[in-house]
Amino acid sequence: MYLASLELHDFRRYEHAQVELAPGVSVIEGLNGAGKTTLLEAVAWVALGRSFRGVPDTALVREGEDHAIVRAVVDEDGRRQTLDAELRAAGRNRVLVNGHPLARSRDRLDVLRVTIFAPDDLALVKGGPTGRREYLDDLLVVLAPRYEAARADYERVLRHRNALLKGGARGEDAGVTLDVFDDQLARAGAELVRGRLRLVDRLAPEIGVAYEHLAGRAARITGRYEADWAPAGVEADTAEPTLREALERLRPREVDRGVTLAGPHRDEWRLLLDALDTRSHASQGEQRCLALALRLAGHAVCRTTIGTTPVLLLDDVFSELDDRRAAALALALPPGQTLITTATALPNAVDPDMHLRVDAGSIAAEAG
């Protein structure tokens, strides 16, 4: 799988831009603020349906316009498909696959999958559990799009349940409604937990291999999945009954506090480096290596699971690394299409097939 071409209309600062891309490594060069990351953001949006920078869709439409267009042509073994995304400043967005409306948002993953490296990835290791939960859930959706439905179902039920609890949830009618929500929450939540547990097991060896390449030394990387609603530990086969029991047991406290206290939205994937918690005991260099290793591991698991290699997007990652780690990452890049943004020189090990030079919303391409 590779992105053969990308076309933008009124997307951020780009009034119109179109570029053909190489199936190998493309380096996107330009000064800070020139629009390099915007190109990766557009690719990621058509693949994921959201900005990887966490901004609302309305911010992606060029100022003064009512909509933006992103067109991506994807080649997989010689078969070309087109993804057209219309992002509206107000109203609903629209996505077409080969000119036909997208039936389900997750179907876009049948056309284009991406793995994203960004400077903010350090928060995967250094930050709180939310980022690590999102990392696992995002990867689950790429591996098996059905998890997008489980995730959406869980978030919807959680939102309604919390609203009921916040309103007091007193009386017989509220109790009956909570019973219904508990059943739905346990089913969708257990599906997510089972997926996370299996994914954590599959990631473990790949993280270790990637970390050794990047850090230049072997280390014991382990991950411990923790759910405070399952004090004896949570297992894939018993996740649903364990979560049901916890919801029943914790209901009085939840009513008092007005919030749901049990479920995967509160879980932690604790990363350990040589048996020490990486949030508090790893150096920043070790944390950055581990964050990169997480992305490389996820990319490897995708490649072996879905039988095709996602497009790799590296947003200004090399500038955050010292020379040794930058060279190690360049050597560790997997085969397949890679798009790299940079404002500085890249390691010699990066051998681009194409250079794109970006300047104030315009793109000039030349062969590597």
C-alpha positions, 0 to 999 in steps of 0.5 A, a space after each residue: 500500500 502506498 499513497 500515489 498522490 495527494 490533492 488539497 483545496 482550501 485545507 489550512 493554508 493551502 488554496 490548492 496543491 497537488 503532488 505525486 508521491 514515490 512508493 518509497 521514502 519522500 522527504 518534505 523539507 521547509 522552514 517551520 510554519 511553511 506547511 510541512 506538517 499540514 501535508 501529513 495531517 491531510 493524509 492522516 485525516 483521510 485515513 483516520 477521520 480526524 487530525 492527529 494534532 488534536 484540532 477540530 475539523 473547522 480549524 482545517 478549513 482555510 480561513 474565509 472558506 466554507 469547506 476544504 477538500 482532500 483527495 488521496 489516490 492509494 495504490 495497492 498492488 497496482 489497484 488504485 482507489 480514491 478517497 475524497 474528503 470534504 471537511 465543512 466549516 459548519 455542518 457534516 463532513 463527507 467522505 467518498 471512496 471511488 466516488 461513492 459515499 462511505 457506508 461506515 467510517 471505519 471502511 476507509 481503513 480498507 483503503 488507507 492505513 497510516 502509522 504516525 510519529 510526532 514530537 508529542 509522542 513523548 507523552 505516550 511514556 511520560 504522560 498519564 494513562 489517557 495517551 497510552 489507552 488511546 494508543 492501544 485503542 487507535 491501534 486496535 481500530 487499525 488492526 480490526 475496524 470492528 473495534 471502532 464500533 465497540 469504542 464508539 458504543 462504549 463512549 456513548 453509553 458512558 456519556 449517557 450513564 455519567 449524565 444520569 449519575 450526575 443528575 442524582 440517579 435516585 429512584 426506581 426508574 433511575 435504577 432500571 435505566 442504570 441496569 440497562 446501561 450497566 449491561 451495555 457498558 459491560 459488553 462494549 467495555 469487555 470487548 475493548 479490554 479483551 482487545 487491549 490485553 491481546 494487543 499488549 501481549 503481541 506488542 511486547 516482543 516488538 517493543 523490545 526489538 525496536 528499543 534495542 535497535 534505537 537505544 543500542 542496548 538490550 533492555 527488559 521492556 514489560 507492560 502491566 495492564 491495570 484495572 482498579 475495578 478488577 483488584 485481583 487482575 483482569 483476564 480476557 476470558 473473564 473481563 465481562 463478568 468481572 466488569 459487571 460485578 464491579 459496576 454492581 459493587 460500586 454503584 452506591 459510590 458512583 451515585 454519590 460521586 456522580 461518575 462511573 468508576 469502573 471500566 476501561 476508560 480508567 485503566 492503565 498500561 504501565 510500562 516498565 524498563 528493567 522492572 522500573 516505571 518509565 514515567 518516574 525512573 527512565 531518563 528523557 532519552 530512554 523515554 523518547 526511545 521507548 516512545 519511538 519503539 511503541 510506534 515501530 512496534 505498532 507498525 510491525 504488528 499492523 504489517 504482520 496482522 493485516 498483510 500490508 504495510 501502513 504508510 509511515 508518517 514521521 513529523 519532524 521526529 529526527 530533530 528531537 533526537 541526538 545524532 546516535 538515536 537519529 541514525 538508529 531510527 533511520 536504520 530501523 525504518 521498516 520497508 514501505 512508503 515513508 513521508 518525513 517532514 524536516 526543517 533540518 538535515 537528516 541522517 545519512 542513512 535516510 535515502 529518499 526517493 523524492 524531495 518535496 520543498 514546501 514554502 508558504 502553501 506551495 509544493 515543489 517536487 524533485 526526484 531524490 
